């Protein structure tokens, strides 16, 4: 292994192509996806890349800073932020460790959307009991607060209680959360079946471990959803972990675009935040429709999930389940307090909201993709629900990602 002594690059002149330094990236998980997006941009814009993922690599950048046109970095501590600032080069930060503290332009996942998407995912699969593993509070990472808070708010908006997992808070550490109104229960005492959102995949794997150690069944008693889609971690979990795909490649592309604009201006830019929406949920064995208590409702929900994008109606659902309409409607209302038609429309609305927020497709096309007859019918269903209209959603999420302070 080379030592950390600085050794100048073997050149005395600036490279003919822009030279971009990559600082602090791991070669796996979300970091690897972000690097893939950066690499794609670099290939189409004739960038040269230098990956400084060690103390030795960082020393080379410091020694040869006159050759560096810009940097994309995981800025997670004051020491790294300080030497990057001293270089006086354009920098884009892709770390979720409170980026406003370090002052560089930042490109991150849209964490509030991650939490909302997780709540939608459980709701669409018929869950009526919900919990979040890591409660919003004082954490070293911004994403934990944002994702957990958005998940809880989305659950509460539907008139449900979002529990906290008491197993995470031994001794007196739970008292501050209880005082603020959180309903904390142990995994054993959570109402079943329960959908548990973990703000990252490491948490999800840990919940799976402690649940199984307590004799709980996954997913028939608890469903578990992670928040990074680090596929290796997810597939090593027992059972394999469903997770939200943060679209790391898109984060990398947007970060590279941001750096390109700074380099064109020839100077570093002040702090600004760009949030990239998640791509969707990757389903694995830790969440399953069969977790529903009643097999008739499970079949109904599965049919809705698989066919809501088609022009189906309640009669189609009843035929697929193989029972009488009256029996299924009564059973469904007893468990969910709304009708089969409302369940179908809620699933279609959730799909429509995702497409409106995360794509630039015209509304008439989205209506067709979600099983509505046309955009007028979709607008009428939106009008009967709480929340923003399609037009308001589109204006809030223009260009598929949002800029904000």
C-alpha positions as CSV (number, residue, x, y, z in Angstrom):
1,X,0.0,0.0,0.0
2,X,1.4,3.5,-0.8
3,X,2.0,5.8,2.1
4,X,0.1,9.1,2.5
5,X,3.1,11.3,1.5
6,X,2.0,13.6,-1.3
7,X,3.4,12.7,-4.8
8,X,2.7,15.2,-7.6
9,X,1.0,13.9,-10.7
10,X,3.6,13.3,-13.4
11,X,2.7,16.4,-15.4
12,X,3.6,20.1,-15.4
13,X,0.6,21.4,-17.3
14,X,-3.1,21.3,-17.0
15,X,-4.8,18.3,-18.6
16,X,-6.5,19.0,-21.9
17,X,-9.8,17.7,-20.5
18,X,-11.5,18.8,-17.3
19,X,-10.1,16.8,-14.3
20,X,-12.7,16.1,-11.6
21,X,-11.8,14.7,-8.2
22,X,-14.1,12.2,-6.4
23,X,-13.6,12.3,-2.7
24,X,-14.8,10.0,0.1
25,X,-16.8,7.5,-1.9
26,X,-17.2,3.9,-0.9
27,X,-17.3,1.4,-3.8
28,X,-20.6,-0.2,-2.8
29,X,-24.2,0.6,-2.0
30,X,-25.6,4.1,-2.8
31,X,-22.1,5.5,-3.3
32,X,-21.5,3.0,-6.1
33,X,-24.7,4.0,-7.8
34,X,-23.8,7.7,-7.5
35,X,-20.4,7.0,-9.0
36,X,-22.1,5.2,-11.9
37,X,-24.2,8.3,-12.6
38,X,-21.1,10.6,-12.4
39,X,-19.2,8.2,-14.7
40,X,-22.0,8.3,-17.3
41,X,-21.9,12.1,-17.3
42,X,-18.1,12.1,-17.5
43,X,-18.1,9.9,-20.6
44,X,-20.4,12.2,-22.5
45,X,-18.6,15.4,-21.4
46,X,-14.9,14.3,-21.8
47,X,-14.2,14.6,-18.1
48,X,-11.2,12.8,-16.6
49,X,-11.9,11.4,-13.1
50,X,-9.6,10.8,-10.2
51,X,-11.1,8.7,-7.4
52,X,-9.6,9.8,-4.1
53,X,-11.1,7.2,-1.7
54,X,-8.2,7.1,0.7
55,X,-5.9,9.4,2.7
56,X,-3.3,8.9,0.0
57,X,-5.7,9.9,-2.7
58,X,-6.8,13.0,-0.8
59,X,-3.1,14.0,-0.4
60,X,-2.7,13.9,-4.1
61,X,-5.6,16.3,-4.7
62,X,-4.2,18.7,-2.1
63,X,-0.7,18.6,-3.6
64,X,-1.9,18.9,-7.2
65,X,-4.9,21.2,-6.6
66,X,-3.9,23.4,-9.5
67,X,-4.8,20.6,-11.9
68,X,-8.3,20.0,-10.5
69,X,-11.2,21.7,-12.1
70,X,-13.8,20.6,-9.6
71,X,-14.8,18.0,-7.0
72,X,-17.7,15.8,-6.1
73,X,-17.4,14.8,-2.5
74,X,-19.0,13.0,0.4
75,X,-18.5,15.8,3.0
76,X,-19.4,14.3,6.3
77,X,-17.0,16.0,8.7
78,X,-15.5,19.5,9.4
79,X,-11.9,18.4,8.6
80,X,-12.8,17.3,5.1
81,X,-14.9,20.4,4.5
82,X,-12.0,22.6,5.7
83,X,-9.4,21.4,3.2
84,X,-11.9,21.3,0.3
85,X,-12.8,24.9,1.1
86,X,-9.1,25.8,1.1
87,X,-8.7,24.5,-2.5
88,X,-11.1,27.2,-3.7
89,X,-12.4,24.9,-6.4
90,X,-16.0,24.2,-7.3
91,X,-17.4,21.4,-5.1
92,X,-20.7,19.5,-5.0
93,X,-21.6,17.6,-1.8
94,X,-23.6,14.3,-1.9
95,X,-23.5,13.5,1.8
96,X,-26.7,13.5,3.8
97,X,-24.9,14.6,7.0
98,X,-26.6,18.0,7.3
99,X,-25.1,19.6,4.2
100,X,-26.1,23.1,5.0
101,X,-23.5,23.0,7.8
102,X,-20.7,22.7,5.3
103,X,-21.8,25.3,2.8
104,X,-21.2,23.5,-0.5
105,X,-24.0,23.0,-3.1
106,X,-25.6,19.6,-2.4
107,X,-27.4,17.0,-4.3
108,X,-29.3,14.5,-2.1
109,X,-32.2,12.0,-2.2
110,X,-35.6,13.7,-1.6
111,X,-35.9,12.2,1.9
112,X,-39.5,13.3,2.6
113,X,-40.6,11.6,-0.5
114,X,-38.8,8.4,0.6
115,X,-40.9,8.4,3.8
116,X,-44.1,9.1,1.9
117,X,-43.4,6.4,-0.7
118,X,-42.8,3.9,2.2
119,X,-46.2,4.7,3.7
120,X,-47.9,4.4,0.3
121,X,-46.2,1.0,-0.2
122,X,-47.5,-0.5,3.0
123,X,-51.0,1.1,2.6
124,X,-51.3,-0.3,-0.9
125,X,-50.6,-3.8,0.4
126,X,-53.5,-3.6,2.9
127,X,-51.6,-2.8,6.1
128,X,-53.5,-0.9,8.7
129,X,-50.8,-1.0,11.5
130,X,-47.6,0.9,11.1
131,X,-44.3,1.6,12.9
132,X,-41.1,3.4,12.3
133,X,-37.9,1.9,13.7
134,X,-35.8,5.1,14.2
135,X,-37.9,8.0,15.5
136,X,-37.2,11.6,14.3
137,X,-34.9,13.3,16.7
138,X,-31.3,14.3,17.2
139,X,-29.3,12.2,14.7
140,X,-26.0,12.7,12.9
141,X,-27.7,12.1,9.6
142,X,-30.3,14.3,8.0
143,X,-32.1,11.5,6.2
144,X,-33.2,9.7,9.4
145,X,-35.2,12.7,10.6
146,X,-36.7,13.5,7.2
147,X,-37.7,10.0,6.2
148,X,-39.1,9.0,9.6
149,X,-41.0,12.2,10.0
150,X,-42.5,12.0,6.5
151,X,-43.5,8.4,7.0
152,X,-45.2,9.1,10.3
153,X,-47.0,12.1,8.9
154,X,-48.3,10.2,5.9
155,X,-49.6,7.4,8.2
156,X,-51.3,9.9,10.5
157,X,-52.9,11.7,7.6
158,X,-54.7,8.4,6.8
159,X,-56.1,8.3,10.4
160,X,-53.7,5.6,11.6
161,X,-51.2,5.5,14.4
162,X,-47.5,5.3,13.7
163,X,-45.9,3.5,16.5
164,X,-42.2,3.6,17.5
165,X,-40.3,0.4,18.1
166,X,-39.5,0.3,21.8
167,X,-36.8,-2.4,21.4
168,X,-34.6,0.4,19.9
169,X,-34.8,2.5,23.1
170,X,-33.6,0.6,26.2
171,X,-33.9,1.9,29.7
172,X,-34.9,5.6,30.1
173,X,-33.9,6.5,26.5
174,X,-37.5,6.2,25.4
175,X,-38.9,8.8,27.9
176,X,-38.2,11.9,25.7
177,X,-40.1,10.4,22.8
178,X,-43.0,9.2,25.0
179,X,-43.3,12.8,26.4
180,X,-43.7,14.2,22.9
181,X,-46.6,11.8,22.2
182,X,-45.0,8.9,20.5
183,X,-46.7,5.5,21.1
184,X,-43.9,3.1,21.6
185,X,-44.3,-0.7,21.7
186,X,-42.0,-3.6,21.6
187,X,-41.9,-5.7,18.4
188,X,-43.9,-8.4,20.2
189,X,-46.6,-6.0,21.3
190,X,-47.1,-4.1,18.0
191,X,-50.5,-4.7,16.5
192,X,-50.3,-7.3,13.8
193,X,-49.8,-7.5,10.9
194,X,-47.6,-4.4,11.1
195,X,-45.6,-2.6,8.5
196,X,-42.3,-1.3,9.9
197,X,-40.3,1.3,8.0
198,X,-36.5,1.5,8.6
199,X,-34.9,4.6,7.2
200,X,-31.9,2.6,5.9
201,X,-31.2,-1.0,5.0
202,X,-28.8,-1.6,7.9
203,X,-31.7,-0.8,10.3
204,X,-34.0,-3.1,8.3
205,X,-31.6,-6.0,8.6
206,X,-31.2,-5.4,12.3
207,X,-35.0,-5.3,12.8
208,X,-35.3,-8.6,10.9
209,X,-32.6,-10.1,13.2
210,X,-34.3,-9.0,16.5
211,X,-37.8,-9.9,15.3
212,X,-36.7,-13.5,14.4
213,X,-34.8,-13.7,17.8
214,X,-38.1,-12.9,19.5
215,X,-40.0,-15.6,17.6
216,X,-41.9,-13.3,15.2
217,X,-42.7,-14.3,11.7
218,X,-41.7,-12.2,8.7
219,X,-43.8,-11.1,6.7
220,X,-46.9,-12.7,8.1
221,X,-46.7,-10.8,11.4
222,X,-44.5,-7.9,10.5
223,X,-43.4,-6.5,7.2
224,X,-40.1,-4.7,7.0
225,X,-39.1,-2.0,4.5
226,X,-35.6,-0.5,4.2
227,X,-34.5,2.8,2.7
228,X,-31.4,2.5,0.4
229,X,-31.8,-0.6,-1.8
230,X,-28.2,-1.6,-1.2
231,X,-28.9,-4.9,-3.0
232,X,-26.1,-6.9,-1.3
233,X,-27.2,-5.9,2.1
234,X,-30.9,-6.5,1.3
235,X,-30.2,-10.0,0.0
236,X,-28.1,-10.9,2.9
237,X,-30.9,-10.0,5.3
238,X,-33.2,-12.8,6.4
239,X,-35.6,-12.8,4.7
240,X,-34.4,-10.6,1.8
241,X,-35.3,-7.0,2.5
242,X,-37.7,-4.9,0.5
243,X,-36.3,-1.3,0.1
244,X,-36.8,2.1,-1.4
245,X,-34.5,2.7,-4.5
246,X,-33.0,6.2,-4.1
247,X,-32.0,6.4,-7.7
248,X,-28.4,6.9,-6.9
249,X,-27.4,7.1,-10.6
250,X,-29.7,10.0,-11.1
251,X,-28.2,11.7,-8.0
252,X,-24.8,11.2,-9.6
253,X,-25.9,12.7,-12.9
254,X,-27.5,15.7,-11.2
255,X,-24.4,16.3,-9.1
256,X,-22.2,16.2,-12.2
257,X,-24.5,18.7,-14.0
258,X,-24.3,21.0,-11.0
259,X,-20.5,20.8,-10.9
260,X,-20.4,21.4,-14.7
261,X,-22.3,24.7,-14.2
262,X,-19.9,25.8,-11.5
263,X,-16.9,24.9,-13.6
264,X,-18.3,26.9,-16.4
265,X,-18.7,29.9,-14.1
266,X,-15.1,29.4,-13.0
267,X,-15.7,29.7,-9.3
268,X,-17.3,27.9,-6.3
269,X,-21.0,28.4,-5.7
270,X,-22.8,29.0,-2.4
271,X,-24.9,26.4,-0.6
272,X,-28.0,25.3,-2.5
273,X,-29.9,22.0,-2.3
274,X,-31.2,19.9,-5.1
275,X,-33.3,16.8,-4.0
276,X,-33.7,13.9,-6.4
277,X,-36.9,11.8,-5.9
278,X,-36.6,8.1,-5.2
279,X,-37.2,5.7,-8.1
280,X,-39.6,3.4,-6.3
281,X,-39.7,0.3,-4.1
282,X,-38.0,-2.9,-4.9
283,X,-40.1,-5.7,-3.4
284,X,-38.5,-8.7,-1.7
285,X,-39.7,-11.3,0.8
286,X,-39.8,-9.0,3.9
287,X,-43.1,-7.5,2.8
288,X,-45.9,-9.5,1.2
289,X,-49.6,-9.2,0.6
290,X,-50.1,-12.5,2.3
291,X,-49.4,-10.7,5.6
292,X,-53.1,-9.7,5.6
293,X,-55.1,-11.7,8.1
294,X,-58.0,-12.7,5.9
295,X,-57.2,-14.7,2.7
296,X,-60.1,-13.2,0.8
297,X,-58.9,-9.7,1.5
298,X,-55.3,-10.7,0.6
299,X,-56.5,-12.0,-2.8
300,X,-58.5,-8.8,-3.3
301,X,-55.6,-6.6,-2.5
302,X,-53.2,-8.6,-4.6
303,X,-55.6,-8.4,-7.6
304,X,-56.0,-4.6,-7.1
305,X,-52.2,-4.2,-7.0
306,X,-51.6,-6.2,-10.1
307,X,-54.5,-4.8,-12.2
308,X,-55.3,-1.3,-10.9
309,X,-53.6,0.1,-14.0
310,X,-56.2,-1.6,-16.2
311,X,-59.8,-0.6,-16.6
312,X,-61.1,-3.0,-13.9
313,X,-64.1,-2.4,-11.6
314,X,-65.4,-3.9,-8.4
315,X,-67.1,-6.8,-10.2
316,X,-63.7,-7.8,-11.6
317,X,-62.2,-7.9,-8.1
318,X,-65.1,-10.0,-6.8
319,X,-64.8,-12.5,-9.6
320,X,-61.0,-12.8,-9.1
321,X,-61.5,-13.5,-5.3
322,X,-64.2,-16.1,-5.9
323,X,-66.9,-15.0,-3.4
324,X,-70.0,-12.9,-3.3
325,X,-69.8,-9.1,-3.7
326,X,-71.8,-8.5,-0.5
327,X,-69.6,-10.8,1.6
328,X,-66.4,-9.2,0.3
329,X,-67.7,-5.6,0.7
330,X,-68.7,-6.2,4.3
331,X,-65.5,-7.9,5.1
332,X,-63.4,-5.2,3.5
333,X,-65.3,-2.4,5.3
334,X,-64.9,-4.2,8.6
335,X,-61.2,-4.3,8.3
336,X,-60.5,-1.1,6.4
337,X,-63.5,1.2,6.9
338,X,-63.8,2.0,3.2
339,X,-65.3,0.3,0.2
340,X,-63.6,-1.8,-2.5
341,X,-64.1,1.0,-5.0
342,X,-62.3,3.4,-2.6
343,X,-59.5,0.9,-2.2
344,X,-59.1,0.7,-6.0
345,X,-59.2,4.4,-6.4
346,X,-56.7,4.9,-3.6
347,X,-54.2,2.6,-5.3
348,X,-54.7,4.4,-8.6
349,X,-54.2,7.7,-6.9
350,X,-51.0,6.6,-5.2
351,X,-49.7,5.5,-8.6
352,X,-50.8,8.7,-10.2
353,X,-49.1,10.8,-7.5
354,X,-45.8,9.0,-8.0
355,X,-45.9,9.5,-11.8
356,X,-46.9,13.2,-11.5
357,X,-44.1,13.8,-9.0
358,X,-41.4,11.8,-10.6
359,X,-42.0,12.2,-14.3
360,X,-42.9,14.8,-16.9
361,X,-45.6,12.7,-18.6
362,X,-48.7,14.6,-19.5
363,X,-51.7,14.2,-17.2
364,X,-53.9,12.4,-19.8
365,X,-51.2,9.8,-20.3
366,X,-50.8,9.3,-16.5
367,X,-54.5,8.8,-16.2
368,X,-54.4,6.0,-18.8
369,X,-51.4,4.4,-17.1
370,X,-53.2,4.4,-13.8
371,X,-56.5,2.8,-15.0
372,X,-58.6,5.9,-15.2
373,X,-60.9,6.4,-18.2
374,X,-59.4,9.9,-18.8
375,X,-57.8,12.9,-17.1
376,X,-61.3,14.2,-16.2
377,X,-62.1,11.1,-14.2
378,X,-58.7,11.2,-12.5
379,X,-59.2,14.8,-11.5
380,X,-62.7,14.0,-10.0
381,X,-61.1,11.2,-7.9
382,X,-58.3,13.6,-6.8
383,X,-61.0,16.2,-5.9
384,X,-62.6,13.7,-3.5
385,X,-59.3,13.0,-1.7
386,X,-57.2,15.1,0.6
387,X,-54.1,16.7,-0.7
388,X,-52.9,18.7,-3.7
389,X,-54.5,18.5,-7.1
390,X,-52.5,17.0,-10.1
391,X,-51.7,20.5,-11.3
392,X,-50.4,21.5,-7.9
393,X,-48.3,18.3,-7.6
394,X,-46.8,19.0,-11.0
395,X,-45.9,22.6,-10.2
396,X,-44.3,21.5,-6.9
397,X,-42.2,18.8,-8.5
398,X,-41.2,20.3,-11.9
399,X,-38.4,18.6,-13.7
400,X,-38.6,15.5,-11.5
401,X,-36.5,17.0,-8.7
402,X,-37.0,19.9,-6.3
403,X,-34.7,22.7,-5.3
404,X,-34.9,24.1,-1.8
405,X,-33.1,25.6,1.1
